[in-house]
């Protein structure tokens, strides 16, 4: 994505206005699945877009198809890489996402592993399946409301053991506090 200094300034300004800062940087790799957790509030979207703008990165993100149908908002969301999804028909999303990543020259596909802002007993494994099927690493991004930080962590290479991989990634998230709840921790 070509740099747009105004958009980057706008993103950093949004974060500063709310007292937030960014840490870390995306690695120089062409394709990845980016997971953002804990996802516990609608504020995550505004702050996440601020960080995305501020870092000058293009992420493809699933969004409710109802939002895309709103004329001006829909155009803005599509410009920012939001892919509409019909949540009443979720079948095939994993395969379509993996294929889109494989077909692209560059694509960072972002998803919230909880699948919702509500507390869940376990993460949905779709992000793992997408990354494995596309043969790309998982990059963790986090919202830490306790310290008002949005950060990027190191890429995780995945193994053949989904449960072990997800537990390892969840342990990495342990220090970070969501607005309404923390990341679920694996049972050891």
Secondary structure, DSSP 8 states (H G I E B T S, - for coil): ----HHHHHHHHHHHHHTT-EEE----S-SEEEEEEE---STHHHHHHHHHHHHHT---EEEEEHHHHTSHHHHHHHHHTTEEEE-TT--TTHHHHHHHHHHH-SSEEEEE-TTSSSS--SS--THHHHHHHHHT--EEEEEEETTTTEEEEEEEE---S-HHHHHHHHHHHTTT-B-SS-B------
